Amino acid sequence: MFAEAIGGWMTNSLALLADAGHMLSDVAALGISLAALQVSSKPATSSRTYGYHRAEALAALVNAVVLCVVAIGIAWEAAHRLAAPPEVAAPLAFLIATGGLVVNLAGLAVLQGHHQHGGMAVRSAWLHLLGDALGSVGAMTSAGLIALYGWRWADPAASLLIAVLIVRSATNLLMETVDVLMERAPDHIDVDLVRDDLLALAGVAQVHDLHVWTITSGMDALSGHLVLAAGGRGNDVLALSRAMLQERYGIAHITLQIEEARDSTAPS
């Protein structure tokens, strides 16, 4: 970050400065992600019965917003520079951007294999590093075009491309985070299909107040009410339901209330 900031100032390269600004947000983002992982591992308390797992979602939300703010700043400056592209010391800018790419590729290698299963905090950190790597590639490309062909507009154009890439990553992360905080049903679970599978179990007559949501990445929860059919036994239905939900949908946090069927002929 410091190398690209100083190099961007020395070479007058907005692409390098944009990448340095992106890295500045990443320093904070990586710290937030690390803190969130530590906080989320704390045990549940009597007042926070689910523990601190949502800290990951909050950290990802902050990271996504910061990414969008950085992208807007880059785009604003790039738009001004496109009108009158300044001189850029392209060879030095190319060397510095190459160093930035090497560092970011090393960071991606460290997180490789963990970003898909390590939760939103790890995924957001991985996205930040990926955006930095792409930013370094953009800075290298613009410096090369300036050095070879004198296309000074390539520097602000590359900066705009970096901003677009940042917004794209941030938007996906933001939507996923909002879904978790709004307790939307996970994409991989069809709630209507879950209801049909519960109704198909022996001893179940009705299913109502069925809710499925995500506490944090990889931790789905379900609650609902099951009305017993005539002759149905509560313990048997509960055991069958839990086994089916865990095996078929991978839901481990299950809360089901068993209700006796009401006699429609009895006085209310």
C-alpha positions as CSV (number, residue, x, y, z in Angstrom):
1,M,0.0,0.0,0.0
2,F,2.7,2.5,1.0
3,A,4.8,1.5,-2.1
4,E,1.9,2.1,-4.5
5,A,0.9,5.4,-2.7
6,I,4.4,6.8,-2.9
7,G,4.9,5.4,-6.4
8,G,1.6,6.8,-7.6
9,W,2.6,10.3,-6.3
10,M,6.1,10.1,-7.8
11,T,4.8,8.8,-11.2
12,N,1.6,10.8,-11.3
13,S,-0.3,7.5,-11.9
14,L,-3.9,7.6,-10.8
15,A,-4.1,3.8,-11.4
16,L,-1.4,3.3,-8.7
17,L,-3.0,5.7,-6.3
18,A,-6.4,4.0,-6.9
19,D,-4.9,0.6,-6.1
20,A,-3.2,2.1,-3.0
21,G,-6.5,3.5,-1.9
22,H,-8.1,0.1,-2.4
23,M,-5.4,-1.5,-0.4
24,L,-5.9,1.1,2.4
25,S,-9.5,0.0,2.7
26,D,-8.3,-3.6,2.7
27,V,-6.0,-3.0,5.7
28,A,-9.0,-2.0,7.7
29,A,-11.1,-4.8,6.1
30,L,-8.7,-7.5,7.0
31,G,-8.5,-6.2,10.5
32,I,-12.3,-6.1,10.8
33,S,-12.5,-9.6,9.4
34,L,-9.9,-10.9,11.9
35,A,-11.7,-9.2,14.8
36,A,-15.1,-10.6,13.6
37,L,-13.7,-14.2,13.5
38,Q,-12.3,-13.8,17.0
39,V,-15.6,-12.3,18.3
40,S,-17.8,-14.9,16.6
41,S,-15.9,-17.7,18.4
42,K,-17.1,-16.4,21.8
43,P,-19.6,-18.6,23.5
44,A,-23.3,-17.8,23.8
45,T,-24.6,-16.0,26.9
46,S,-28.0,-15.7,28.6
47,S,-28.6,-12.4,26.7
48,R,-27.0,-13.4,23.4
49,T,-28.4,-16.9,23.0
50,Y,-27.0,-17.3,19.5
51,G,-23.6,-16.1,20.5
52,Y,-21.7,-13.6,18.4
53,H,-21.9,-15.4,15.0
54,R,-23.5,-12.4,13.3
55,A,-20.3,-10.4,13.9
56,E,-19.1,-11.9,10.6
57,A,-22.1,-10.6,8.8
58,L,-21.6,-7.1,10.3
59,A,-17.9,-7.1,9.3
60,A,-18.8,-8.1,5.8
61,L,-21.4,-5.3,5.6
62,V,-18.8,-2.7,6.7
63,N,-16.3,-4.1,4.2
64,A,-18.8,-3.9,1.4
65,V,-19.8,-0.3,2.2
66,V,-16.1,0.8,2.4
67,L,-15.4,-0.8,-0.9
68,C,-18.3,1.2,-2.6
69,V,-17.0,4.4,-1.1
70,V,-13.5,3.8,-2.3
71,A,-14.8,3.0,-5.8
72,I,-16.8,6.2,-6.0
73,G,-13.8,8.2,-5.1
74,I,-11.6,6.5,-7.7
75,A,-14.3,7.0,-10.4
76,W,-14.7,10.7,-9.6
77,E,-11.0,11.4,-9.9
78,A,-10.7,9.3,-13.1
79,A,-13.5,11.1,-14.8
80,H,-11.7,14.4,-14.2
81,R,-8.4,13.0,-15.5
82,L,-10.0,11.6,-18.7
83,A,-10.7,15.2,-19.8
84,A,-7.0,16.1,-19.5
85,P,-4.8,13.1,-19.0
86,P,-1.5,14.1,-17.2
87,E,2.0,12.8,-17.9
88,V,2.8,9.5,-16.1
89,A,6.3,8.0,-15.5
90,A,5.2,4.7,-17.0
91,P,8.3,2.5,-16.6
92,L,8.5,3.1,-12.8
93,A,4.7,2.8,-12.4
94,F,4.9,-0.6,-14.2
95,L,7.5,-2.0,-11.9
96,I,5.7,-0.8,-8.7
97,A,2.4,-2.3,-10.0
98,T,4.1,-5.6,-10.7
99,G,5.4,-5.7,-7.1
100,G,1.8,-5.1,-5.9
101,L,0.5,-8.0,-8.0
102,V,3.1,-10.4,-6.6
103,V,2.1,-9.5,-3.0
104,N,-1.6,-9.8,-3.7
105,L,-1.1,-13.2,-5.4
106,A,0.7,-14.4,-2.3
107,G,-2.2,-13.3,-0.1
108,L,-4.7,-15.1,-2.4
109,A,-2.6,-18.2,-2.2
110,V,-2.8,-18.1,1.6
111,L,-6.6,-18.0,1.6
112,Q,-7.0,-20.3,-1.4
113,G,-9.4,-23.1,-0.4
114,H,-10.7,-21.3,2.7
115,H,-12.7,-18.5,1.1
116,Q,-15.5,-20.8,0.0
117,H,-16.0,-22.5,3.3
118,G,-14.5,-20.1,5.9
119,G,-17.5,-17.8,6.3
120,M,-18.3,-14.3,5.1
121,A,-15.4,-12.7,6.9
122,V,-12.9,-14.9,5.1
123,R,-14.7,-14.5,1.8
124,S,-14.8,-10.7,2.1
125,A,-11.0,-10.7,2.8
126,W,-10.4,-12.9,-0.2
127,L,-12.5,-10.6,-2.4
128,H,-10.5,-7.6,-1.2
129,L,-7.3,-9.3,-2.2
130,L,-8.7,-10.4,-5.5
131,G,-9.7,-6.8,-6.2
132,D,-6.2,-5.6,-5.3
133,A,-4.7,-8.2,-7.7
134,L,-6.9,-7.0,-10.5
135,G,-6.1,-3.4,-9.7
136,S,-2.4,-4.1,-10.0
137,V,-3.0,-5.8,-13.4
138,G,-4.9,-2.7,-14.5
139,A,-2.1,-0.4,-13.3
140,M,0.4,-2.6,-15.1
141,T,-1.6,-2.5,-18.3
142,S,-2.1,1.2,-18.3
143,A,1.6,1.8,-17.6
144,G,2.5,-0.5,-20.5
145,L,0.2,1.2,-22.9
146,I,1.6,4.7,-22.0
147,A,5.2,3.5,-22.3
148,L,4.6,1.8,-25.7
149,Y,2.1,4.0,-27.4
150,G,1.9,7.2,-25.3
151,W,-1.8,6.6,-24.5
152,R,-2.1,8.8,-21.4
153,W,-5.9,8.2,-21.2
154,A,-5.1,4.6,-20.4
155,D,-4.3,5.5,-16.8
156,P,-7.7,7.0,-15.8
157,A,-9.4,4.4,-18.0
158,A,-7.7,1.6,-16.0
159,S,-8.8,3.4,-12.8
160,L,-12.4,3.3,-13.9
161,L,-12.1,-0.4,-14.6
162,I,-10.7,-1.0,-11.1
163,A,-13.6,1.0,-9.7
164,V,-16.1,-1.2,-11.6
165,L,-14.4,-4.4,-10.4
166,I,-14.5,-3.2,-6.8
167,V,-18.2,-2.3,-7.0
168,R,-19.0,-5.7,-8.5
169,S,-17.3,-7.6,-5.7
170,A,-18.9,-5.3,-3.1
171,T,-22.4,-5.6,-4.5
172,N,-22.3,-9.4,-4.3
173,L,-21.0,-9.4,-0.8
174,L,-23.5,-6.7,0.3
175,M,-26.5,-8.7,-1.1
176,E,-25.4,-11.8,0.7
177,T,-24.9,-10.0,4.0
178,V,-28.2,-8.2,3.8
179,D,-29.9,-11.5,3.2
180,V,-28.4,-13.0,6.3
181,L,-29.2,-9.9,8.5
182,M,-32.8,-9.9,7.1
183,E,-33.0,-13.7,7.9
184,R,-33.9,-14.6,4.3
185,A,-34.1,-18.4,3.6
186,P,-30.8,-19.7,2.3
187,D,-30.6,-20.0,-1.5
188,H,-29.8,-23.7,-1.3
189,I,-33.0,-24.5,0.7
190,D,-36.4,-24.5,-0.9
191,V,-38.8,-23.8,2.0
192,D,-41.8,-25.1,0.1
193,L,-40.0,-28.4,-0.6
194,V,-39.1,-28.6,3.1
195,R,-42.8,-28.2,4.0
196,D,-43.8,-30.9,1.6
197,D,-41.2,-33.3,2.9
198,L,-42.4,-32.7,6.5
199,L,-46.0,-33.3,5.5
200,A,-45.0,-36.5,3.8
201,L,-43.7,-38.0,7.1
202,A,-45.8,-40.6,8.8
203,G,-47.8,-39.0,11.6
204,V,-47.8,-35.4,10.3
205,A,-51.1,-33.8,9.4
206,Q,-50.2,-30.2,9.1
207,V,-47.2,-27.9,9.1
208,H,-47.4,-24.2,9.9
209,D,-45.2,-21.3,11.1
210,L,-42.3,-22.8,9.3
211,H,-39.2,-20.5,9.2
212,V,-35.7,-21.2,7.8
213,W,-32.9,-18.7,8.1
214,T,-29.1,-18.3,8.3
215,I,-27.3,-17.4,11.5
216,T,-24.0,-17.1,9.7
217,S,-22.3,-18.8,6.8
218,G,-22.7,-22.5,7.0
219,M,-25.1,-22.3,10.0
220,D,-28.7,-22.6,9.0
221,A,-31.6,-22.8,11.4
222,L,-35.3,-24.0,11.2
223,S,-38.3,-23.6,13.4
224,G,-41.9,-24.7,12.9
225,H,-45.0,-26.4,14.3
226,L,-46.1,-29.9,13.3
227,V,-49.7,-31.0,13.9
228,L,-50.0,-34.7,14.5
229,A,-52.2,-36.9,12.4
230,A,-54.6,-39.4,14.2
231,G,-52.6,-42.0,15.9
232,G,-49.3,-40.1,15.4
233,R,-46.8,-40.1,18.3
234,G,-44.9,-36.9,19.1
235,N,-41.6,-38.4,19.9
236,D,-41.6,-40.6,16.7
237,V,-42.5,-37.6,14.5
238,L,-39.9,-35.4,16.1
239,A,-37.2,-38.0,15.6
240,L,-38.2,-38.6,12.0
241,S,-38.3,-34.8,11.2
242,R,-35.0,-34.0,12.7
243,A,-33.3,-36.9,10.9
244,M,-34.8,-35.9,7.6
245,L,-33.9,-32.2,7.9
246,Q,-30.3,-33.0,8.9
247,E,-29.7,-35.6,6.3
248,R,-31.5,-34.0,3.3
249,Y,-30.9,-30.3,4.0
250,G,-28.0,-30.2,6.3
251,I,-29.9,-28.2,9.0
252,A,-28.5,-28.8,12.5
253,H,-30.3,-26.1,14.5
254,I,-33.9,-27.3,14.5
255,T,-36.7,-26.2,16.8
256,L,-40.0,-28.0,16.2
257,Q,-43.2,-27.8,18.3
258,I,-45.5,-30.8,18.2
259,E,-49.2,-30.1,18.4
260,E,-52.1,-32.5,18.9
261,A,-54.7,-32.5,16.2
262,R,-57.8,-30.6,17.3
263,D,-61.2,-32.4,17.3
264,S,-63.4,-30.3,15.0
265,T,-66.5,-31.7,16.7
266,A,-65.4,-30.7,20.2
267,P,-66.7,-27.4,21.6
268,S,-64.3,-24.5,21.4
